[in-house]
Amino acid sequence: MRAAAAADPARAIAFQGSPGANSHRAATEARPDSLPLPCFSFEDALDAVKDGRAGEAIIPIENSQHGRVADIHFLLPESGLHIVAEYFMPINHALMALGANAPGRTFEAAYSHPQALGQSRHFLRSRGIVPLSHADTAGAAAYVAERGDPAIAAIAPAIAAELYGLEIIERNVEDSPDNMTRFVILAREPLAPEALAGKPVMTTFIFEVKNIPAALYKALGGFATNGVNMTKLESYQHGTSFAASAFYADIIGAPGNPAVDRALEECAFHSKELRILGSYPQARPRG
């Protein structure tokens, strides 16, 4: 996979994880004609785009059951890349291990990415299986195959069992049937305004409010008065002062729309910093 991506980097799409991970599946579904490029970490996937080894990167940012992906609010702004698309993917996990699927078979522990473990925590607790973290889901499957211990298992996409020679013990071990992960696709250049014309559009941005009373209230007021729908707002601490919060937000619409421009201008006036991470077509309707 790396050799194919190196031969045609413009078609490569970088993802975090081993072949068979959920991000690998998302890359092939969101960009069927692309060349998936596996990377060890989210930073490596973003660096592959910055360095020209891939045209795009696909990164999970939130899950319907387990919330936002750790550190993503810091990684996306620091990358200098632009969000150009989003993709929603239903998540189905399987419990897999070495050896045959015998009735009543038990396991001491199961390895997986912390997100997958969190999404399957009730399943694991009901069977007395200890959850153990690994860098990614498919990598956990590879690790279990390498260990050669039939008492340990992995939670990963079903395709990982075939790739790494494991047996699927139980399918659909996620706790909720409507488990969904949202991914964003990033590139070095933002989408041109004409590429968004006539389409429902999302805009993602970050801002840090001033350390004064009612700063957030004032920063958000422009979205209400201009009728701009904000579909996501999450706070996080930037730096060590803990004096004022930074926020990650999604709105419906894009700069160039007068109402959006007025709302963003008012938000910026009451903020220390405001930076747009990208405007891109909606992958599914909001509201």
C-alpha positions in Angstrom: 0.0 0.0 0.0 2.8 2.4 0.8 4.6 1.6 -2.5 1.4 2.3 -4.5 0.8 5.6 -2.7 4.4 6.6 -3.2 4.1 6.0 -6.9 1.0 8.3 -7.2 0.9 10.6 -4.1 -1.8 12.8 -5.6 -4.2 9.9 -5.3 -3.1 8.8 -1.9 -5.3 9.3 1.2 -3.5 9.0 4.5 -5.2 7.4 7.5 -4.2 6.5 11.1 -4.0 2.8 11.7 -3.1 -0.6 10.3 -4.7 -2.1 7.2 -8.2 -3.2 8.1 -8.8 -0.4 10.6 -12.0 1.6 10.6 -10.2 4.6 9.1 -8.9 2.3 6.3 -12.5 1.3 5.6 -13.6 5.0 5.7 -10.9 6.0 3.3 -11.9 3.4 0.7 -15.6 4.2 1.0 -15.2 8.0 1.0 -12.6 8.0 -1.8 -13.1 4.8 -3.8 -10.5 5.7 -6.4 -7.8 6.7 -3.9 -4.8 4.8 -2.7 -5.0 4.3 1.1 -1.8 5.1 2.9 -1.6 3.6 6.5 0.2 5.8 9.1 1.1 5.1 12.7 -0.5 8.2 14.3 -2.9 11.0 13.4 0.1 13.4 13.3 1.8 11.1 10.8 -1.3 11.1 8.6 -1.5 14.8 8.6 2.3 15.2 8.0 1.9 12.9 4.9 -0.3 15.5 3.4 1.9 18.5 4.4 5.0 16.7 3.0 3.3 15.9 -0.3 3.3 12.1 0.3 -0.6 12.1 0.1 -3.1 14.4 -1.5 -5.6 14.0 1.4 -5.9 12.6 4.9 -9.1 11.2 6.5 -9.4 11.6 10.3 -12.1 10.6 12.7 -13.3 13.5 14.9 -16.3 12.2 16.8 -18.4 9.2 17.6 -22.1 9.2 18.4 -21.5 7.0 21.5 -18.1 7.9 22.7 -17.8 11.6 21.9 -14.9 13.4 20.3 -11.6 11.8 19.4 -8.8 12.7 21.8 -6.5 15.6 20.9 -8.2 16.2 17.5 -9.0 19.9 18.5 -5.3 20.5 18.8 -4.1 18.5 15.8 -6.4 20.0 13.1 -5.5 23.7 13.8 -1.8 22.9 14.2 -1.7 20.9 10.9 -2.3 24.0 8.7 -4.5 21.8 6.5 -8.1 22.6 5.4 -11.2 20.5 5.8 -12.6 19.7 2.3 -15.2 17.0 3.1 -16.9 15.0 5.8 -17.9 11.4 5.9 -20.3 9.5 8.2 -19.6 5.7 8.7 -21.7 3.2 10.7 -19.3 1.3 13.1 -19.6 -2.4 13.5 -17.1 -4.2 15.8 -16.3 -7.9 16.0 -14.6 -9.9 18.7 -11.9 -12.0 17.2 -9.1 -14.3 18.4 -7.0 -17.3 17.5 -8.6 -20.7 17.3 -12.1 -21.9 16.6 -15.3 -20.3 17.8 -16.3 -22.8 20.5 -19.5 -22.4 22.5 -19.0 -20.7 25.8 -15.4 -19.8 25.0 -14.0 -17.1 27.4 -11.2 -14.6 27.2 -9.0 -12.9 29.8 -8.7 -9.6 27.9 -9.4 -7.8 24.6 -7.2 -5.3 22.9 -8.4 -2.4 20.8 -8.3 1.3 20.3 -9.7 3.2 23.3 -12.7 4.5 21.2 -13.7 1.0 20.2 -13.3 -0.2 23.8 -15.5 2.6 25.0 -18.1 1.8 22.4 -18.1 -1.9 23.5 -17.7 -1.4 27.3 -21.1 -3.0 28.2 -20.4 -6.1 26.1 -16.9 -6.5 27.6 -18.1 -6.0 31.2 -21.0 -8.5 30.8 -18.4 -11.2 29.7 -15.8 -10.4 32.3 -13.2 -9.4 29.6 -10.6 -6.8 30.6 -10.3 -4.0 28.0 -6.7 -3.2 27.1 -5.7 -0.2 24.9 -3.9 -0.4 21.6 -2.9 2.2 19.0 -5.7 1.1 16.6 -8.3 -1.6 16.1 -6.6 -3.5 13.2 -3.2 -3.2 14.9 -4.8 -4.8 18.0 -5.9 -7.7 15.7 -2.3 -8.0 14.4 -0.9 -8.0 17.9 -3.3 -10.8 19.1 -2.2 -12.9 16.1 1.4 -12.2 16.8 1.1 -13.1 20.5 -0.4 -16.5 19.7 -2.3 -16.6 23.0 -5.8 -18.0 22.6 -6.9 -16.4 25.9 -6.7 -12.9 24.5 -8.9 -11.3 21.8 -9.2 -8.1 19.8 -12.1 -5.9 18.9 -11.8 -4.7 15.3 -13.6 -4.5 12.0 -14.5 -7.9 10.6 -12.0 -7.5 7.7 -9.1 -7.5 10.2 -9.8 -11.1 11.1 -9.3 -12.1 7.5 -6.2 -10.0 7.1 -4.5 -11.3 10.2 -5.7 -14.9 10.4 -8.1 -14.7 13.3 -11.5 -16.2 13.8 -14.5 -14.1 14.5 -16.0 -15.1 17.8 -18.9 -12.6 17.8 -20.1 -9.9 15.4 -21.7 -6.5 16.2 -20.3 -6.3 19.7 -20.8 -2.5 19.8 -23.2 -1.5 22.6 -25.5 0.6 20.3 -26.9 -0.3 16.9 -26.7 3.3 15.8 -23.0 3.7 16.4 -21.7 6.3 13.9 -18.3 8.0 13.5 -17.9 11.3 11.7 -14.6 11.7 9.7 -13.2 14.8 8.0 -11.0 14.8 5.0 -8.2 17.4 4.9 -6.0 18.8 2.1 -3.3 21.4 1.6 -5.7 23.8 -0.1 -9.3 24.8 0.8 -12.2 24.2 -1.6 -12.8 27.0 -4.0 -16.1 28.9 -3.4 -17.5 27.8 -6.7 -17.1 24.1 -5.6 -19.6 24.9 -2.8 -22.1 26.9 -4.9 -25.7 25.6 -4.7 -24.9 23.0 -2.0 -25.7 22.7 1.7 -22.4 23.6 3.3 -20.8 23.3 6.7 -18.0 25.5 8.1 -15.7 24.5 10.9 -13.8 27.0 12.9 -12.0 27.5 16.2 -12.0 30.6 18.4 -10.7 31.7 21.8 -12.8 34.1 23.8 -11.4 37.1 25.6 -11.1 36.7 29.4 -13.9 39.1 30.3 -17.4 38.6 31.7 -20.0 37.3 29.1 -17.4 36.9 26.4 -18.9 33.7 25.1 -22.4 35.1 25.2 -21.3 38.1 23.2 -19.2 36.0 20.7 -22.2 33.7 20.0 -24.8 36.4 19.8 -24.2 37.2 16.2 -25.1 33.7 15.1 -28.5 34.0 16.8 -29.3 37.5 15.4 -28.2 36.6 11.9 -30.1 33.3 11.8 -27.0 31.1 11.4 -27.4 27.6 12.8 -24.6 26.3 15.0 -24.6 22.5 15.1 -21.6 21.9 17.3 -19.8 23.8 20.0 -17.1 22.1 22.2 -14.8 23.8 24.6 -11.2 22.9 25.4 -8.2 24.4 27.2 -5.4 25.8 25.1 -2.1 26.3 27.1 -1.6 26.2 30.8 -3.1 29.4 32.0 -6.8 28.1 32.3 -7.8 31.7 32.0 -10.1 31.4 29.0 -11.5 28.6 26.9 -11.1 27.9 23.3 -14.0 26.5 21.3 -14.4 24.2 18.3 -17.6 24.9 16.3 -19.6 23.9 13.2 -22.1 26.1 11.5 -24.4 25.6 8.5 -23.3 28.0 5.8 -20.0 29.4 4.5 -18.1 32.7 4.3 -19.5 34.7 1.4 -23.0 34.4 2.7 -23.8 37.8 4.2 -25.4 36.4 7.4 -22.4 34.1 8.0 -20.0 36.9 7.4 -21.7 39.1 9.9 -21.9 36.4 12.5 -18.2 35.5 12.1 -17.2 39.1 12.2 -19.1 39.6 15.5 -17.6 36.4 17.0 -14.1 37.5 16.0 -14.6 41.0 17.6 -15.3 39.3 21.0 -12.5 36.7 20.6 -8.7 36.8 20.9 -8.5 34.6 17.8 -10.8 33.0 15.2 -9.6 30.7 12.6 -11.6 28.9 9.9 -10.6 25.3 9.4 -12.7 24.7 6.3 -16.0 25.0 4.4 -17.2 21.8 2.8 -20.4 20.1 1.5 -22.6 18.5 4.0 -22.4 14.7 3.9 -25.8 14.4 5.6 -28.5 17.0 6.5 -28.5 18.7 9.9 -31.6 19.5 11.9 
